[in-house]
C-alpha cells in the first residue's frame, strides 16, 4: 500500500509531496496534473522490474519529456520517494514464504540524465535507498486509527537499520545491500542502468523483495473498450492487463478458482450482482472456452433471459465490468490507479459506483474486515462534480475518505529570476479547525467550502 509519495523534477512536479489513504479521489480540470501523478506511480512500478531505459520508454511521452521543463531549461534529475505498508508475508516465484519483521518502509530513487559521450545521453540511477519507518513518528498509521487486529497483523516495526543505501567510498559511489537474513552485498553505482530493487528476484533479502513486489503490483488501468470486447486466447495472461485485453481469460480463471457445487459460476456471480446494482438489467455473467477457436469469450445475460456477447456491450459497461473483475479477483493485491470512472456511466449510477468502490479496498479501521486479506488500494482521478457529490456531506466536508483537488500554482524563484508553474494537491477541509488553520497560515493548504460548492454547482444531473 502506497502511503506517501514525493516527487521533484518529473513533468509538472516540483518539491511535491502528499500522503495517501487506501481510497483517494483526486479531482481537477484537464492539464492540472492528475494523470502526471499516475504516470509517476507507473514509472516507479516499472523501475521495480525493468532497466531504466525500458522503464522510461513505457511511459506516456518521450523520455526527455519526463524531466520538468522551466524557463531555465529541463531538469537533469528525477527524484522520487515513497513510503509503503507491506503485506506481512512474502512469497517468491518458487513458493518460498517469509514473514516480515518490518512492514513500514521508505524507498528513495533518483534518476539522472548523463552525457556518456558527446551528443549521447543516458538516464541512469544516481541514488537509491530503502530505510525502515519507525513506530514513533509513523503519523500515517496512527492517523488511520487501525483496529487492534489490523495493527497486530500489519504494523511491524522490528528493523532498526537501513536495508539499502548509496554511499561514497574510495572507489566511487556504491549501492550497499545490508544484511537481511543473508550477508549483504555491494554494487557499483557510478553508471547504474537499473535499480538495485529490480535485481532482487527472490526472498534471499525478504524485505527488499517484498518492497519490489509491492511496487511491481501497482498498476495504472487504461482500459480500451475495443480490446475489452475481444475474446482472449487460451495462452493469455490471467492477471488483468492495463488495457483489459485479456478480460475474458481473467474471468475464466476466477470462475475456475472459485466455483463450487452450489455456485457453478463462483465469484462471477458476485461480479454480476455488483454490475447489476450499477447497470440494472444484468442477470448473470459467464466466461466460456470456445474450443474450436481456442479462446475464452464473455457473455452477459440480461433480465429478459437473452445472452449478449461482450462484442455488443457498451463501453461504460465493459469498463465497469473490468474494474469489478480486478477488485473481485482473489489474486488481486496492491494499488490500482483508475482514470475518470464517470466515462460511460450514467450520472444517476455514478454515485453508487464510487461508494461501491470505497467498500472494496483495505480498511484499517474496519472491525468487520478480513484482516488476513491482501492489502488493496484504489486511487481515482476525475473532473466530475457527481463523483465529488458521492463523497461529500451536506456541510461540504468529506464523509470519510480524503478528497484532493489538483491544480497548478506559481512559485517565484528570486535567484533564477523566474516564475514557475507546478502541480499541487490540496485536501478538502474536514473540520472547522482546518478553516482556522488555513485562515491563520497558508490559504493554499486546504480546499475551501466555496471551492467545493462551486464545483458541485457545475453538475448537470443529480444522482
C-alpha positions in Angstrom: 0.0 0.0 0.0 1.3 3.4 -1.0 1.0 5.8 2.0 3.1 8.8 0.8 4.8 9.9 -2.4 7.3 12.7 -3.0 8.2 13.9 -6.5 10.7 16.5 -7.8 11.7 17.2 -11.4 9.1 14.9 -13.0 6.8 16.6 -15.6 4.8 19.2 -13.7 6.1 18.4 -10.2 8.5 20.4 -8.1 9.1 19.6 -4.4 5.7 17.8 -4.3 4.5 15.5 -1.5 1.2 14.0 -0.4 0.0 11.3 2.0 -2.4 8.8 0.6 -5.2 6.7 2.2 -6.5 3.3 1.0 -9.2 5.1 -1.1 -8.4 8.5 -2.6 -10.2 10.6 -5.2 -8.3 13.4 -7.0 -10.4 16.0 -8.7 -9.3 18.6 -11.1 -9.6 20.2 -14.5 -7.7 19.0 -17.6 -4.0 19.7 -17.5 -4.0 20.0 -13.7 -1.5 17.2 -13.3 -3.8 14.3 -12.2 -2.5 12.0 -14.9 1.1 13.0 -14.3 0.8 11.7 -10.7 -0.4 8.4 -12.0 2.5 8.4 -14.5 5.0 8.9 -11.7 3.5 5.9 -9.8 3.7 3.9 -13.1 7.3 4.8 -13.6 8.2 3.7 -10.1 6.4 0.4 -10.7 8.3 -0.1 -14.0 11.7 0.6 -12.3 11.0 -2.3 -9.9 11.1 -4.9 -12.7 12.8 -3.2 -15.7 16.0 -1.4 -16.5 15.8 2.3 -16.7 15.7 2.6 -20.5 12.8 0.2 -20.7 11.0 1.8 -17.8 11.0 5.3 -19.3 10.1 4.0 -22.8 6.9 2.6 -21.4 5.7 6.0 -20.2 3.3 8.5 -21.9 5.5 10.9 -23.9 9.2 10.8 -24.9 11.8 10.0 -22.2 13.1 13.6 -22.3 9.6 14.9 -21.7 9.5 13.2 -18.3 12.0 15.8 -17.0 10.4 19.0 -15.8 10.8 21.9 -18.1 11.0 25.6 -16.9 12.2 28.8 -18.4 15.8 27.8 -17.4 15.6 24.5 -19.4 14.9 20.9 -18.4 15.8 19.4 -15.1 18.6 16.9 -15.0 17.2 14.8 -12.2 14.0 13.0 -11.3 13.7 12.4 -7.6 11.1 10.1 -6.1 10.4 8.9 -2.6 7.6 6.6 -1.5 6.5 5.3 1.9 4.7 1.9 1.9 2.9 -0.6 4.1 3.9 -4.1 3.0 1.9 -7.3 3.4 3.4 -9.2 6.3 4.1 -12.4 4.3 6.0 -12.5 1.1 6.2 -15.4 -1.4 8.8 -15.7 -4.1 8.3 -17.3 -7.6 9.5 -20.7 -6.2 6.9 -20.8 -3.4 9.3 -19.8 -0.6 7.4 -17.9 2.1 8.9 -15.5 4.6 7.3 -13.5 7.4 8.5 -9.9 7.6 9.6 -8.3 10.9 9.1 -4.8 9.5 6.3 -3.7 7.2 6.7 0.1 7.0 9.5 1.2 4.6 10.6 4.3 2.8 12.2 4.0 -0.6 14.0 6.7 -2.5 15.4 6.7 -6.0 17.0 9.4 -8.1 17.4 9.2 -11.9 19.9 11.5 -13.7 20.5 12.4 -17.3 24.1 11.9 -18.0 26.2 12.5 -21.1 28.2 9.3 -21.6 29.9 10.7 -24.7 29.5 13.9 -26.7 25.9 14.1 -28.1 24.9 10.8 -26.4 22.8 10.9 -23.2 21.6 8.1 -20.9 19.3 8.1 -17.9 20.9 6.3 -15.0 20.3 5.7 -11.3 22.2 8.2 -9.2 20.8 7.3 -5.8 18.7 4.5 -4.2 17.8 3.7 -0.6 15.4 1.8 1.5 15.0 2.5 5.2 12.6 1.5 7.9 9.9 3.8 9.2 9.7 3.5 13.0 6.6 3.2 15.1 7.3 6.5 16.9 6.6 9.2 14.3 4.5 7.0 12.0 1.7 9.6 11.6 0.1 7.8 8.7 -0.6 4.6 10.7 -1.8 6.5 13.8 -4.0 8.8 11.7 -6.0 5.9 10.2 -6.9 4.6 13.7 -6.3 0.9 12.8 -8.1 -1.9 14.7 -6.0 -3.9 17.2 -6.3 -6.9 14.8 -5.0 -4.9 11.8 -2.2 -3.3 13.9 -1.1 -6.7 15.2 -1.0 -8.3 11.7 0.1 -5.5 9.5 2.1 -2.9 11.5 5.5 -4.4 12.4 8.5 -2.3 13.5 11.4 -4.6 14.4 14.0 -3.5 11.9 16.4 -0.8 13.1 19.0 -0.4 10.3 18.7 0.5 6.6 18.1 -2.2 4.0 19.7 -0.3 1.1 22.0 2.7 1.0 24.0 4.7 -1.6 27.5 5.5 -0.1 30.5 7.3 -1.3 33.7 5.3 -0.9 37.3 5.5 -2.2 36.3 3.5 -5.3 33.3 5.8 -6.0 29.6 5.5 -5.3 28.3 2.1 -4.2 24.9 0.7 -3.6 25.1 -1.3 -0.3 22.5 -4.0 0.3 22.6 -4.6 4.0 22.1 -7.8 5.9 18.6 -9.1 5.9 19.0 -12.8 6.9 21.9 -13.1 4.5 25.3 -11.5 4.1 25.0 -8.1 2.5 26.3 -7.1 -0.9 27.9 -4.1 -2.6 27.3 -2.9 -6.2 28.9 -0.1 -8.1 26.7 3.0 -8.6 28.7 5.1 -11.0 26.8 4.1 -14.1 23.8 2.1 -13.0 21.2 1.5 -15.7 18.8 -0.4 -13.5 17.7 -0.1 -9.9 19.1 -2.5 -7.3 15.5 -3.2 -6.4 14.8 -4.7 -9.8 17.5 -7.3 -9.2 16.1 -8.7 -6.0 14.2 -11.6 -7.6 13.7 -13.9 -4.6 13.3 -13.9 -0.8 17.0 -14.0 -0.1 16.6 -10.4 1.0 13.0 -10.7 2.1 12.2 -7.0 2.9 13.7 -5.7 -0.3 11.9 -8.5 -2.3 8.6 -7.6 -0.6 9.2 -3.9 -1.4 9.9 -4.8 -5.1 6.8 -6.9 -5.2 4.7 -4.1 -3.7 5.9 -1.6 -6.4 5.6 -4.1 -9.2 2.0 -4.8 -8.5 1.0 -1.1 -8.8 -1.0 -0.7 -12.0 -2.5 2.1 -14.0 -5.6 0.9 -15.7 -6.0 2.4 -19.2 -8.9 0.3 -20.3 -9.6 0.1 -24.0 -13.2 -0.9 -24.8 -12.2 -2.2 -28.2 -9.8 -4.7 -26.6 -12.3 -5.5 -23.8 -14.7 -6.7 -26.4 -12.4 -9.2 -27.9 -12.1 -12.9 -26.9 -8.9 -13.9 -25.1 -6.6 -16.6 -26.4 -6.2 -19.6 -24.0 -2.5 -18.7 -23.7 -3.3 -15.1 -22.5 -2.0 -13.9 -19.1 -4.7 -14.5 -16.4 -3.9 -11.3 -14.4 -5.8 -8.3 -15.9 -3.7 -6.3 -18.3 -3.7 -2.5 -18.0 -5.7 -2.2 -21.2 -8.0 -5.0 -20.3 -7.3 -7.0 -23.4 -7.3 -10.4 -21.5 -10.6 -9.8 -19.6 -12.2 -13.0 -20.8 -9.2 -15.1 -19.7 -9.2 -13.4 -16.3 -12.9 -14.1 -15.8 -12.5 -17.7 -16.8 -9.6 -18.2 -14.3 -11.6 -16.6 -11.5 -14.6 -18.8 -12.3 -12.4 -21.9 -12.2 -10.7 -21.0 -8.9 -13.9 -20.0 -7.1 -16.7 -22.3 -8.4 -18.4 -24.8 -6.0 -21.3 -27.2 -6.5 -23.7 -24.6 -5.1 -22.2 -21.7 -7.1 -21.2 -23.1 -10.5 -20.1 -19.6 -11.7 -18.1 -18.9 -8.5 -17.2 -15.2 -7.9 -18.6 -14.3 -11.3 -22.0 -14.3 -9.6 -20.7 -11.6 -7.2 -19.3 -9.6 -10.1 -22.6 -9.8 -11.9 -24.6 -8.8 -8.8 -22.3 -5.7 -8.4 -22.6 -4.9 -12.1 -26.4 -5.2 -11.9 -26.5 -2.8 -9.0 -24.7 -0.2 -11.1 -26.2 -1.1 -14.5 -29.6 -2.5 -14.0 -30.7 -5.4 -16.2 -27.7 -7.7 -15.9 -28.8 -11.1 -14.7 -25.7 -13.2 -14.9 -22.1 -13.3 -16.2 -20.2 -16.2 -17.7 -16.8 -16.8 -19.4 -16.7 -19.9 -21.6 -14.0 -21.6 -23.6 -14.6 -21.8 -27.3 -12.6 -25.0 -28.0 -12.8 -24.6 -31.8 -11.2 -21.2 -31.7 -9.0 -21.9 -28.5 -10.2 -18.7 -26.9 -12.3 -17.5 -24.0 -15.5 -15.5 -24.5 -17.6 -13.3 -22.2 -21.4 -13.5 -22.2 -23.8 -11.3 -20.2 -27.4 -12.5 -19.7 -29.9 -9.7 -19.2 -33.1 -9.9 -17.2 -35.2 -10.9 -20.2 -33.1 -14.0 -20.4 -31.3 -13.1 -23.6 -27.5 -13.6 -23.6 -25.2 -11.0 -25.2 -21.6 -11.3 -26.0 -19.0 -8.7 -24.9 -18.8 -7.6 -28.6 -22.1 -5.8 -28.3 -21.9 -4.4 -24.7 -21.5 -0.7 -24.2 -18.1 0.9 -23.5 -19.2 2.0 -20.0 -20.5 -1.4 -19.0 -17.2 -3.0 -20.1 -15.1 -0.5 -18.2 -17.1 -1.1 -15.0 -17.0 -4.9 -15.6 -13.2 -4.8 -15.9 -12.7 -2.8 -12.7 -15.1 -5.0 -10.7 -13.3 -8.1 -12.1 -10.0 -6.8 -10.9 -11.3 -5.9 -7.4 -13.1 -9.3 -7.0 -10.0 -11.2 -8.2 -8.7 -13.4 -5.3 -5.2 -12.8 -6.6 -5.5 -9.1 -6.7 -3.4 -7.1 -4.3 -1.8 -3.7 -4.3 -2.6 -0.3 -5.8 -4.8 0.4 -8.7 -4.9 3.9 -10.4 -8.1 4.4 -12.4 -8.8 7.5 -14.5 -12.2 9.1 -15.0 -14.7 6.5 -13.6 -17.5 8.6 -14.9 -16.8 7.7 -18.6 -19.7 5.7 -19.9 -21.6 5.6 -16.6 -24.9 7.4 -16.2 -24.7 10.2 -13.5 -27.5 8.6 -11.6 -25.4 5.4 -11.2 -22.0 7.1 -10.7 -22.5 7.9 -7.0 -23.4 4.2 -6.4 -20.2 3.1 -8.3 -18.0 5.4 -6.3 -19.5 4.2 -3.0 -19.2 0.6 -4.0 -15.5 1.1 -4.9 -15.0 2.6 -1.4 -16.0 -0.6 0.2 -13.7 -2.8 -1.9 -10.3 -1.6 -0.5 -8.5 -2.3 2.7 -9.9 -0.5 5.7 -7.5 -0.5 8.6 -10.2 0.9 10.9 -13.0 -1.6 9.9 -13.7 -4.1 12.6 -15.6 -6.3 10.2 -12.9 -6.5 7.5 -10.9 -9.7 6.9 -7.5 -8.8 8.4 -5.9 -11.7 6.5 -6.9 -10.4 3.1 -4.2 -8.8 0.9 -3.7 -5.1 1.1 -5.6 -3.3 -1.6 -5.8 0.4 -2.5 -7.6 2.5 -5.2 -6.8 5.9 -6.5 -9.3 7.6 -8.8 -8.9 10.8 -10.7 -11.9 12.7 -12.1 -13.2 16.0 -13.2 -16.8 15.1 -12.4 -18.8 17.0 -9.8 -21.0 13.9 -9.4 -18.0 12.0 -8.2 -17.4 14.7 -5.6 -21.1 14.7 -4.6 -20.8 11.0 -3.7 -18.1 11.7 -1.2 -19.2 15.0 0.4 -21.7 15.7 3.1 -24.3 18.4 3.5 -21.7 20.5 5.3 -19.5 20.2 2.2 -16.9 18.1 4.1 -15.7 14.6 3.2 -17.9 11.8 4.6 -14.9 9.6 5.4 -12.2 9.3 2.8 -9.8 12.2 1.8 -10.7 14.2 -1.3 -7.9 16.0 -3.1 -8.1 18.8 -5.6 -5.4 19.1 -8.2 -4.5 22.4 -9.8 -1.4 24.4 -10.8 0.2 27.1 -8.7 3.0 29.6 -9.3 6.3 29.6 -7.4 8.6 32.5 -7.5 12.3 31.8 -7.7 14.2 35.1 -7.0 17.6 33.5 -7.6 16.6 32.3 -11.1 14.5 35.4 -11.8 11.6 33.3 -12.9 8.1 32.2 -12.1 7.3 28.5 -12.5 4.0 26.7 -12.6 3.7 23.3 -10.8 1.1 20.8 -9.8 -0.2 20.8 -6.3 -2.8 18.7 -4.4 -4.9 20.2 -1.6 -7.2 18.3 0.7 -10.9 19.3 1.2 -11.3 20.7 4.7 -12.6 18.2 7.2 -13.3 20.3 10.2 -13.8 23.9 11.3 -10.3 23.8 12.7 -9.0 23.4 9.2 -10.6 26.6 8.2 -8.9 28.4 11.1 -5.6 26.9 10.1 -6.0 28.0 6.5 -7.0 31.5 7.6 -4.2 31.9 10.1 -1.4 30.4 7.9 -1.4 29.4 4.2 -4.8 29.6 2.5 -3.5 27.2 -0.2 -3.2 24.3 2.2 -6.9 23.3 2.0 -9.8 23.4 -0.4 -12.4 25.8 0.9 -16.1 25.2 1.2 -16.5 27.8 -1.5 -14.4 25.8 -4.0 -16.3 22.6 -3.2 -19.6 24.3 -3.6 -18.5 25.9 -6.9 -17.6 22.5 -8.4 -20.8 20.9 -7.2 -22.8 23.6 -8.8 -21.4 22.6 -12.2 -23.2 19.3 -12.0 -25.8 18.9 -14.7 -27.6 16.0 -13.2 -28.4 14.8 -9.7 -27.7 11.3 -8.5 
